[in-house]
Amino acid sequence: MSGQRPPWDDFQREMLDALGHVVYLARDASTGANAGAADASADVDAPPLLRALAHAANARVAQLPALPPIERLRTPTAKRALWPQLRALRKASRA
């Protein structure tokens, strides 16, 4: 979506600006300034669930702990065991 215009026309953007709103343009996380080419390609090739978990943990896919098979991650027990690890990754990324 980085090459597309926002869904607002010029008049709408002017009105949003007059109301004090900022119009942002959505873009892929892999096109960020601090994402390396190797890290970006690894994250893009990862399954959607792993990308979502990495986003929730504020980490790259490669930094995620070893995960059980996707089928087992659907169980409540596996989810409860995963969240403390993701919270620890998120906390570490803030430091």
ROMARKE-723030 format. One record per residue: residue number from 1; residue in three letters; chain; x negated, y negated, z negated of N, C-alpha, C, O in turn. Coordinates in steps of 0.05 Angstrom, whole numbers, plus 5000, padded with zeros to 4 digits. Layout:
BEGIN
- n/res/chain/n.xx/n.yy/n.zz/ca.xx/ca.yy/ca.zz/c.xx/c.yy/c.zz/o.xx/o.yy/o.zz
- NUM/ALA/A/X/Y/Z/X/Y/Z/X/Y/Z/X/Y/Z
...
end
This chain:
BEGIN
- n/res/chain/n.xx/n.yy/n.zz/ca.xx/ca.yy/ca.zz/c.xx/c.yy/c.zz/o.xx/o.yy/o.zz
- 1/MET/A/4984/5024/5000/5000/5000/5000/4983/4975/5000/4994/4953/5001
- 2/SER/A/4957/4978/4999/4940/4955/4997/4940/4938/5022/4934/4914/5021
- 3/GLY/A/4948/4949/5045/4949/4934/5070/4976/4922/5075/4979/4907/5095
- 4/GLN/A/4995/4927/5058/5022/4917/5062/5027/4891/5047/5015/4886/5026
- 5/ARG/A/5046/4876/5057/5054/4851/5042/5073/4859/5020/5087/4880/5022
- 6/PRO/A/5075/4843/4999/5095/4848/4978/5123/4847/4990/5127/4836/5011
- 7/PRO/A/5142/4859/4976/5169/4859/4987/5183/4832/4985/5208/4831/4989
- 8/TRP/A/5170/4811/4979/5182/4785/4977/5175/4768/5001/5152/4768/5010
- 9/ASP/A/5195/4753/5012/5188/4734/5033/5178/4708/5021/5177/4705/4996
- 10/ASP/A/5171/4689/5038/5159/4664/5028/5178/4649/5009/5169/4638/4988
- 11/PHE/A/5203/4647/5016/5223/4633/4999/5225/4647/4972/5226/4633/4951
- 12/GLN/A/5227/4673/4972/5230/4688/4947/5205/4684/4929/5208/4680/4905
- 13/ARG/A/5181/4685/4941/5157/4680/4926/5156/4652/4914/5148/4648/4892
- 14/GLU/A/5166/4632/4930/5167/4605/4920/5186/4602/4896/5180/4589/4877
- 15/MET/A/5209/4616/4898/5228/4615/4876/5218/4629/4851/5221/4620/4829
- 16/LEU/A/5205/4652/4855/5193/4667/4833/5171/4650/4820/5169/4650/4795
- 17/ASP/A/5156/4636/4836/5135/4618/4825/5148/4595/4809/5138/4588/4788
- 18/ALA/A/5170/4584/4819/5183/4563/4805/5195/4572/4779/5197/4557/4760
- 19/LEU/A/5202/4597/4777/5213/4609/4752/5190/4617/4733/5195/4625/4710
- 20/GLY/A/5166/4615/4742/5143/4622/4725/5134/4650/4727/5118/4660/4711
- 21/HIS/A/5144/4665/4747/5136/4693/4751/5112/4695/4769/5109/4678/4787
- 22/VAL/A/5095/4714/4764/5072/4719/4781/5078/4744/4799/5087/4764/4788
- 23/VAL/A/5074/4741/4825/5079/4763/4843/5053/4778/4847/5033/4767/4856
- 24/TYR/A/5053/4803/4839/5029/4820/4842/5033/4839/4866/5055/4845/4874
- 25/LEU/A/5011/4846/4878/5011/4865/4900/5001/4892/4889/4979/4894/4879
- 26/ALA/A/5017/4913/4891/5010/4939/4882/4988/4951/4900/4989/4947/4924
- 27/ARG/A/4969/4965/4888/4948/4978/4904/4940/5003/4889/4945/5006/4865
- 28/ASP/A/4927/5021/4904/4918/5046/4893/4897/5041/4872/4881/5023/4875
- 29/ALA/A/4896/5057/4851/4875/5055/4831/4848/5061/4842/4828/5051/4833
- 30/SER/A/4847/5078/4863/4821/5086/4874/4808/5063/4890/4785/5065/4896
- 31/THR/A/4823/5041/4895/4811/5018/4909/4801/4997/4890/4794/4975/4899
- 32/GLY/A/4801/5002/4864/4793/4983/4844/4763/4976/4848/4748/4992/4859
- 33/ALA/A/4755/4954/4837/4727/4944/4841/4707/4962/4826/4685/4965/4834
- 34/ASN/A/4716/4973/4803/4697/4989/4787/4698/5019/4792/4685/5034/4778
- 35/ALA/A/4713/5028/4811/4715/5056/4817/4694/5064/4838/4692/5051/4859
- 36/GLY/A/4678/5084/4831/4657/5093/4850/4669/5110/4871/4691/5120/4868
- 37/ALA/A/4655/5112/4893/4666/5128/4916/4670/5157/4909/4690/5169/4916
- 38/ALA/A/4651/5169/4895/4653/5197/4887/4676/5201/4867/4691/5220/4869
- 39/ASP/A/4678/5183/4848/4699/5185/4828/4727/5182/4841/4746/5196/4834
- 40/ALA/A/4729/5163/4859/4754/5157/4872/4763/5181/4889/4787/5188/4888
- 41/SER/A/4745/5194/4903/4752/5216/4920/4760/5240/4903/4778/5255/4910
- 42/ALA/A/4747/5244/4880/4754/5266/4862/4781/5262/4850/4797/5280/4847
- 43/ASP/A/4788/5237/4842/4814/5231/4830/4836/5233/4851/4858/5242/4844
- 44/VAL/A/4831/5225/4876/4851/5227/4896/4858/5256/4903/4881/5262/4909
- 45/ASP/A/4838/5273/4903/4841/5301/4910/4854/5317/4888/4863/5340/4893
- 46/ALA/A/4856/5306/4864/4867/5321/4841/4897/5323/4844/4910/5306/4856
- 47/PRO/A/4909/5344/4831/4938/5346/4832/4951/5322/4817/4938/5310/4800
- 48/PRO/A/4976/5316/4824/4989/5293/4812/4990/5294/4781/4988/5274/4768
- 49/LEU/A/4994/5318/4770/4995/5320/4741/4969/5312/4728/4968/5298/4708
- 50/LEU/A/4947/5321/4740/4920/5314/4729/4915/5284/4732/4904/5271/4714
- 51/ARG/A/4924/5272/4754/4921/5243/4757/4937/5228/4736/4928/5208/4725
- 52/ALA/A/4961/5238/4731/4978/5225/4711/4966/5228/4683/4967/5209/4667
- 53/LEU/A/4955/5251/4676/4943/5255/4650/4918/5237/4648/4913/5226/4626
- 54/ALA/A/4902/5235/4669/4879/5218/4668/4887/5189/4664/4874/5174/4650
- 55/HIS/A/4909/5181/4677/4919/5153/4674/4928/5149/4645/4922/5128/4634
- 56/ALA/A/4942/5168/4634/4952/5165/4606/4929/5164/4587/4931/5151/4566
- 57/ALA/A/4907/5178/4593/4884/5179/4575/4865/5155/4581/4845/5152/4567
- 58/ASN/A/4870/5140/4602/4853/5118/4610/4825/5129/4616/4805/5118/4607
- 59/ALA/A/4824/5151/4630/4799/5164/4637/4800/5174/4666/4821/5174/4678
- 60/ARG/A/4777/5183/4676/4777/5196/4702/4784/5225/4700/4783/5236/4678
- 61/VAL/A/4793/5237/4721/4801/5265/4721/4778/5283/4712/4782/5303/4698
- 62/ALA/A/4754/5276/4720/4730/5292/4712/4725/5292/4682/4713/5310/4671
- 63/GLN/A/4735/5271/4668/4731/5269/4639/4752/5284/4623/4749/5287/4599
- 64/LEU/A/4772/5294/4636/4793/5308/4621/4782/5334/4609/4764/5347/4621
- 65/PRO/A/4793/5342/4586/4784/5367/4575/4793/5391/4592/4811/5387/4609
- 66/ALA/A/4781/5414/4588/4790/5437/4603/4819/5443/4597/4827/5445/4574
- 67/LEU/A/4835/5445/4618/4863/5448/4615/4871/5477/4621/4859/5490/4638
- 68/PRO/A/4892/5486/4607/4902/5513/4614/4916/5511/4642/4920/5489/4652
- 69/PRO/A/4923/5534/4653/4937/5533/4679/4963/5516/4677/4975/5514/4656
- 70/ILE/A/4970/5504/4699/4992/5485/4701/5018/5498/4690/5033/5485/4676
- 71/GLU/A/5022/5524/4695/5047/5537/4686/5048/5537/4655/5070/5534/4644
- 72/ARG/A/5025/5541/4642/5025/5541/4613/5028/5513/4601/5036/5510/4578
- 73/LEU/A/5020/5492/4616/5023/5465/4606/5052/5456/4603/5057/5436/4590
- 74/ARG/A/5070/5471/4615/5098/5463/4613/5111/5471/4586/5133/5462/4580
- 75/THR/A/5097/5487/4571/5108/5496/4545/5104/5474/4524/5084/5460/4525
- 76/PRO/A/5123/5471/4505/5120/5451/4484/5094/5454/4468/5082/5434/4459
- 77/THR/A/5086/5479/4462/5062/5483/4446/5037/5473/4460/5020/5460/4448
- 78/ALA/A/5035/5477/4486/5013/5467/4502/5012/5437/4503/4991/5425/4501
- 79/LYS/A/5036/5425/4506/5038/5396/4506/5029/5384/4480/5014/5364/4479
- 80/ARG/A/5038/5396/4457/5030/5386/4431/5000/5388/4427/4988/5371/4413
- 81/ALA/A/4988/5409/4437/4959/5413/4434/4943/5393/4452/4920/5386/4446
- 82/LEU/A/4955/5385/4474/4941/5368/4493/4940/5339/4485/4919/5326/4489
- 83/TRP/A/4961/5329/4473/4962/5300/4467/4941/5290/4448/4931/5268/4452
- 84/PRO/A/4933/5304/4427/4911/5294/4410/4885/5291/4426/4870/5272/4420
- 85/GLN/A/4880/5309/4444/4856/5306/4461/4857/5282/4479/4837/5268/4482
- 86/LEU/A/4881/5277/4490/4884/5253/4508/4882/5228/4492/4870/5208/4501
- 87/ARG/A/4893/5227/4467/4891/5204/4450/4861/5198/4443/4853/5175/4442
- 88/ALA/A/4846/5219/4438/4818/5216/4432/4803/5205/4456/4785/5187/4452
- 89/LEU/A/4809/5214/4480/4796/5202/4504/4803/5173/4507/4786/5157/4514
- 90/ARG/A/4829/5166/4503/4837/5139/4505/4823/5121/4485/4815/5099/4491
- 91/LYS/A/4821/5131/4460/4807/5115/4440/4778/5112/4447/4767/5090/4443
- 92/ALA/A/4765/5132/4457/4737/5131/4465/4733/5111/4488/4712/5098/4490
- 93/SER/A/4753/5108/4506/4750/5090/4528/4752/5061/4520/4742/5043/4534
- 94/ARG/A/4765/5056/4497/4767/5028/4487/4742/5019/4474/4736/4995/4473
- 95/ALA/A/4726/5037/4464/4701/5030/4449/4679/5022/4467/4657/5015/4458
end
